[in-house]
Amino acid sequence: MALTQDRNTPHRDGEIISVPVAANAKIYAGGIVAANATGYATKGATATTLTYLGRAEEFVDNTGGADGAKTITVRRGKAFKWKNSAGDAVTQAEMGKTCYIVDDETVSKSNAGGNTQSAAGKVVGIDNDGVWVQ
């Protein structure tokens, strides 16, 4: 039903979020965190079913645990510098374009290997030692 009066809508920042961790996942602080197909946090990897979330703010080991047995703090809404893929390097030509998750610290230029990677975000800078992704 549509509003017929003012509403005090709750809000939160969204820059730092807590996400339930996938079963048997081990995520390292500073690494790429993604949501798997069922919405649980996992480390970045070559897969088509991941949704980029941001950077892990802590180490979490859910080895032997069920989905959601542990949570991880993830920072979002910032540009993070990830390693550039040696085999499919992001170049200046990709500025503003989507790059793709290779693993929990590396991104690539294209969805190489027959569409086997998930999007990481937009390229906002390229340095000699990495790619800035937002």
Helices and strands as residue ranges (DSSP letters): E 16-20, E 26-27, E 32-35, E 41-43, E 51-56, E 60-61, E 71-75, E 80-84, G 92-94, E 98-101, E 106-108, H 112-115, E 119-127, E 130-133
